Each structure stands twice: as C-alpha cells, then as structure tokens.
Amino acid sequence: MAHYIELEAVRTYATKANAIKAVEKKIGPNDMSDQTYFIAITEEGRYYPIFIGQRAIQAQLHFHFNVVG
C-alpha cells in the first residue's frame, strides 16, 4: 500500500547553493557524512533541504529543516 506524504517547507532559499550553505552552516561541512538529504523545489522555484532518517532527528535537524523518517 502506498502512503502519500506532503511536505510544507520550513524555510526556502532562492538558489540550491544557498540551501546547501544553510545546511553546512547549521551542521558544519565536516559532519555531513552522517546525514542524508536532498534538495526539493517548490512550485515557485525556491529550494529547501529534506533530511532522511533517524540520524537527522537525533541531530535535532527537525528544528531547522524538514526531516522524513
């Protein structure tokens, strides 16, 4: 059975590079190896990161970005 999930962006960025910079600023470029995320695009053409998994929740990224488990 398929499950549909609709996300509302916590915060969006004008460019993909800006979204990546926001992620790196929050968790640091050296800590990126422990996290899995992708960049989604809104209908308006703005970008936002979505983190995947329990590690993102344990790192408390859900307070700043979208996280799916």
Secondary structure as UniProt FT lines:
FT   HELIX           16..27
FT   HELIX           29..34
FT   STRAND          36..41
FT   TURN            43..44
FT   STRAND          47..52
FT   HELIX           54..58
FT   TURN            59..60
FT   HELIX           61..63
FT   STRAND          66..68
//
